[in-house]
């Protein structure tokens, strides 16, 4: 089934889509031009991800990106999004210390960018912060499994919740996130059988990345799925084109034409 019939996606729309068995398509975007392309392609949710730290700023992890930088990216994306729901990652350090800071960070994102909600990583340890944000009327999407902001604690980007204890914890936390009011949860890099069980245990939608097909939707980083990032090749990534090759070929041809005086020609001058 297709979600093309929805002229504007809201958190309520996503709940309806799950109840009807309609899959949710989610992609990242970080600027006006790409966000416009994504929105015109009828993607349901645009995530202004802290992955901008990697693919835009060139950092090794998501940790360095700041709240101000996330607001900058989100503001650009919101301007282009006419249909998609725009969700913004709360960056590392903007919500972990206490619920008041978490609320202040979320309010800044909503007021300054015009986004439709926020996403933050973690379960029980950030429960109070999530509750505080939701009580203020701000939609929150959770994120369980591999949580990249905790990469130095994990020590690797390996699959999470393979062991029984961690799997049970994830199931209890996803139920908790629904109970306190999250409108959805990202499940990253967990066993497909666990993701299926987690999805069936709640009424809010689950969005998978490396979590198999039996979730309610999928998310990928735009630059990854367009083939602009050759260094990143996890099992869950499918490249839908090779923009790296296409763009480099075009730039090389431009440079060649400039040096050989083939550009501009007489029709391209005044």
Secondary structure, 3 states (H helix, E strand, C coil): CCCCCCCCCCHHHHHHHHHHCCCEEEEECCCHHHHHHHHHCCCCEEEECCCHHHHCCCCCCCCCCCHHHHHHHHHHHHHHCCCCEEEEECCCCCCCCCHHHHHHHHHHHHHHHCCCEEECCECHHHHHHHHHHHHCCCCEEEEEECCHHHHHHHCCCCCECCCHHHHHHHHHHHHHHHHHCCCEEEEECECHHHHHHHHHCCCCEEEEECCCCCCCEEEECHHHHCCCCCCCCCCCCCCCCCHHHHHHHHHHHHHHHHHCCCCCCHHHCC
